[in-house]
Amino acid sequence: DMDIATKYLPSRADWRICGDFYDVIELPENKVGLLVGDVQGHGVEAAAAMGQIRVAFRAYATNQSDPGVVLGETNRLLAETGEIVFATCGYLVVDRETGVMQAAWAGQPPVVLAAGGGYRVWEPETGPPLGVMPDTEYTVTTSVLAPDTTLLLCSDGLVESSDVTMQDGLAAVGQALSEHAANPKEAAH
């Protein structure tokens, strides 16, 4: 059994439209795909590119079980459009029965896992952002999601700012998740 919660807030109040995105995709064989990404820039152009990436990603993901291939095909499509758009992205496929997680990463912040009062940061092997090099092959990194573990995927706006390093931000998020492991939605507040 897997509970999924999402929260989507801009890091600045004056950014009404941005290019951050996420998706949850039901897959065959009792698997679920979790997608998170961030298009370079803000405003209507970033939001439009985000929409295109999500549609392409969903189309590839429903026909392909390998997250590296899905990320690679989405990257190729984005690079071939001729528009100068870059996006960091992380795609994680979780087998609900075994807990096996397969991740393909393109410059996105690492995954934070919290259980039993502690947390760990899992850093899937990463490739370049989408839209940079059309022929990039994204490596798949595998791990196991233990029962009763809270998993967090996020964009850099949650864990990094001009005065907070990503390492410190990940530690703060991990601490909050571990303190609220029984109710992870509380950690978002």
Secondary structure, 3 states (H helix, E strand, C coil): CCCCCCCCCCCCCCCCCEEEEEEEEEECCCEEEEEEEEEEEECHHHHHHHHHHHHHHHHHHCCCCCHHHHHHHHHHHHHHCCCCCCEEEEEEEEECCCCEEEEEEEECCCEEEEECCEEEEECCCECCCECCCCCCCCCEEEEECCCCCEEECCCHHHHCECCECHHHHHHHHHHHHHHCCCCHHHHCC
